[in-house]
């Protein structure tokens, strides 16, 4: 496993797309902190980058990488190596490489300009979202052999988590606005890792106005120590569920 992980990491870190991705994140992060008059405003400016761009690049790049590595995967499967170990090695290599790119592009500027609990929360959420969408990408790549269809599924899932989900929640909120929806809104938010990350970062920034009428219930749940522990477990589940599903499919897949 170690050799495969090392190979994947070195291969990805030398990739021009990953280098350009890191450089772009670094340029945007430095610009955000340089142009704003306070660190909090700079972090708020980076919020959409972390919630939209990072998951998008993570899921698309990971999907394309797995399709491009199909011959390598087939070669490794023919060796005396367990499929589970091979698939987990690719996941670890992809997750580590994409997380390193994120930390270099966003983490370093945050540590330089805003080394606070809010900054650390943003770094943590960005890293976790990167790993979650790498796991989802690996699952997407197993649904079809067609590269274009696989990438299309990945883009649709990103589009759902980043945009469509919030639209559906707002639709339900307007349809049932006469009913108490505080607790159901918390439960619905837990179905989307991007929403969870957004809520935790906004709570740290103390900008409740951006969270709407349900800000109080969000603060009561996500702001408590128990709520934070449950949220971390939930984010871990968002990593493990697609990974477990993809491992099962890969074990049964006819290559």
N, C-alpha and C positions, 0 to 999 in steps of 0.2 A: 504493500500500500504506500509506503513512504516514497518509493521511487516514482510511482505514478503521480502522487500528489506533488512531488518536486517538479516533475516534468510539466504538469498542467500549470503550476504556478509560474514557472519560468517562461513557458510558452505564452501565457496570457500577459504577463508583465512586459514582455517584449513587443506585444501587439500594438501597432500604431493607433488603432482605435482607442484602446485603453489609455495610452499615453495622451492622446488628444482629449479624451474625456477628463482625465486628471487635470490637464492644463486648463481646460475650459472651466471646471469647477473652481480651480485655484484663482483664475482671473476674476470670475464672478464674485467669489467670496471676498477677495481683497478689495474689489471695487465697492461692494456693499458696505464694508466697514469703513472704507476711506471716504465715501460720499455722505454717510450719515454722521450726525453730530453726537450720537450715543451708541454704545454697544448693543443695547436692547433693540434699537431701530434696525441695526445691522442684522441682528439675528432674525428679526421679523421679516426683513427683506429676503433672507435665505430660506424662509419657511417653505414657500412654494417650490423652490429648487429641490429641497429634500423630499417633499411629499409627491412631486410630479416627475421631475427629471431623473432623479436617482432610481426610482422603481422602473421607469421606462427603459433606461439604458441597461439596467441590470437584467431585466427579463428578455429584452430583444437580443442583447449581446450573448447571453448565456444560451438562448435557444439556437442562435446561429452557430455558436461554437460547437455545440453538441452535434448538430447536423454535419458540420464540416469535419468533425472528428469521428464520423461513422466508421471509416475504414480502420482507424486506430482502435476503436472500441471492438470491432469485429475481430481484429488481430488479438487483442487482449483476452477476449472471450474464448478463443481457441487455445489459450495457454492454460496450464493448471492453476487457475486463479478463480476464486469464487466470484460470481456475478455481483453479490452484495458488496464485497470489498471493492470491486472495480467501480461500481456506481457511486459508492460513498466517497471513494478517493477523488473522483471527478467533482463531486459536490463540494468537498472540502477545498480542493484546489480552486474551483471557481469562486466560492464564497470568500476565501482568504484573499484572492487577487482583487476582486471587486471591492472588498472592504478596505484593502490597502489603498486602492485608487481613491475611494471616498475620503478616507482619513487624510491622505496627502492633499486632496483638493479642498476639502471643507474643514476637516478636523484641525489641521495646523493653524489656519487663520483664526478659527474660533478660540483655540488655546492662546494665541497671541493677543487677540483683541478682547475676548470675552471669556476668561477662565472662571466662569461662575457655574452654579448648579444648573442654570438654564442652558448654558453652553454645553455642559456635559450631558444633559438630557437630550439636546439636539444631536450631539455626536452619537449617543447611544441609540436613539431612534433611527437615525440614518443608517447606522451599521446593521441594525436588526431588519429594517425594511430591505436593505440590500440582500441579506441572506434569505429572507422570506421569498423575494421575487426570483432569486436564483433557484430555490426549491420548486417554485411554481413553473419556472421555465423548463426544468428537467422533466417535470410531469407533462408539460405541453408537447415536448419533443417526442414523447412516446405514443401520442395519440394517432399520429400518421407518419408515413414515410416521406410524404411530400413536404419538401422544405418550405415552400410558399404557404401551404396550409398551416404548417406548424407555427410559422412566424405570425400568420394571421390570427391564430388562436391566442397566441401570446399578447398581441396588440389588443385584441378584444377584451381579454381578461384585465389588462392594465387599464383600458378605457373604462371598464366596469368599476374597478376599485377606485380609480382616481376621479371619475366624473359621474357616471350613470348612477352609482349607488347613492350618492348624495341627492341626486334628483329624485330618486325613488323615495328616499326618506322624507324629503320636503313634500312630495305629493301625498304621502300617507299623513304627514303632519297637518296639511291643509284639509284633507278629507275628513279627519277625525279630530279636528281642533276643539270640538266641544267636549271631548273626553280627556281625562288625565293621562297624559302620555309620557310623563317624566321617566318612569321606570322602563317602559317599553323602548324609549329612545336610547337609554343606556344599553339595553340588551341588543338593540339594532346596531349600535356603534361597535359593539364587540365582534360583529360579523365582518368587519372591515379593518385590517391592520393599519391602513392609511389613516382612517378616522381616529383610531386609538392613538397613533403617534401625534396627530394634530392636536387632540384634546390634551394630552400630557404636556406638550410643548407650550400650548396656550395657557394652561394652568400655571406653568412655571413663569411665563411672561407676565402673568396677572393681568390679562386683557380679556376679562370676562365678557365685555360687550361684543366681542367678535364671535362669541359662542351662542348668542341668542338667549331665548327665554329659559332654556334648560340649563343655564350655566351653574345654578345653585346645586342641582342634583348631580351634575358632573363633578363639581368640586367636592361634594360630600362623598361620592364614591371613589373617584380617581385620585382625589387629594389625600385620602387617608393612607396610613401605612398598609393596612389590609388591602385596600383597593389597589395600591401600587404593586403589592406582591401578586395579587390575582391577575393584574394586567400583564405583569412579566410572564406569569405562567401561561396566559392566553397567547402572548406573542410567541412564546416557545412552542405552543401547540400549533400556531400558524406556520412554524418552520417544520415541525415534525410530521404533521398530517400530510401535506403534499409530498414530502420526502418519503414517508412510509408507503404511500400509494404508488409513487414512482418506482420504488424498490420492488414492490410486488409485481408491477407491470413489467419491469425489466427482467425479472427472474423468469417470467412466463413468455416473454417476447421471443418470437422466432426471428433470429437475425440471419 
